Every structure is written in structure tokens, then in C-alpha cells.
Amino acid sequence: MGKLTHHAGDDCPGGHGFSIVRTGSGAQLIAAERERQVVEEGYTAEHDAGHAEELILAAAAYIVNLTNSSDGVIVDPHEFWPWAGRFWKPTEDVRRDLVKAGALIAAAIDAWPEDRP
């Protein structure tokens, strides 16, 4: 299943309290990544409130970056990336970056005001 595995202290890969889940359905992987973003990075719904449009752009940047590697069309993902470059962390793993994009979309849905169409 796509559930985060918690490790006590800093003994897991990457020195964080969670390891990245790489198996499960797309929905499970996205949910696990969103949980990691909340728990490990502190990107809670409260933190994300008011940033829905930025979260959408960040997801688009990951998707654009993936299409650059597969079809030869070159679009600069930084044109979409809404934050400082140090937060841009694409990988060489297409599935991992799709999961990141999906988790950003999930965060955007949660941050989108319910009274706004």
C-alpha cells in the first residue's frame, strides 16, 4: 500500500522521519506523498490556505518537465514554478515526479476556497 513508513529519529534514508513509498496505486502514492508533505515539511492545510493557484502552477511545472523528457517539446518548467529555485526538486523518476504533481494538486484542491467556483 502507499502508506508512509515512519522511522524513529533520523535513521531512515535521507535523514527524515519518513521514507518515500514507491509501491501502490497512484491514489495511494499521492496520498502518502501528501501526508509526507504535511508531516515532514509542515505544509498543512492552514499553511497552504491562500496558495491554491501557486500549488496548481507547481504541479504544472512538474508535468511540463516530464513532457519535455518524453516528446522532445521544450518548455521551461521554471516559467510555471511559483517559488524560489531551491524548492524545485525534480527527479529522474517519472513516477515519483507524477506523485509529487498529484500531491500538489491534492493540496491545491484542499486550499481552494469552497465559495469560489
FENCOR-V14568 format. One record per helix or strand of 2 or more residues. SS is the DSSP state (helix for helix, strand for strand). FROM is the first residue (numbers start at 1). TO is the last residue. If there is no record, write none. Layout:
BEGIN
ss | from | to
SS | FROM | TO
SS | FROM | TO
END
This chain:
BEGIN
ss | from | to
strand | 5 | 6
helix | 13 | 15
strand | 18 | 19
helix | 26 | 41
helix | 45 | 48
helix | 52 | 71
helix | 77 | 79
helix | 85 | 87
helix | 94 | 111
END
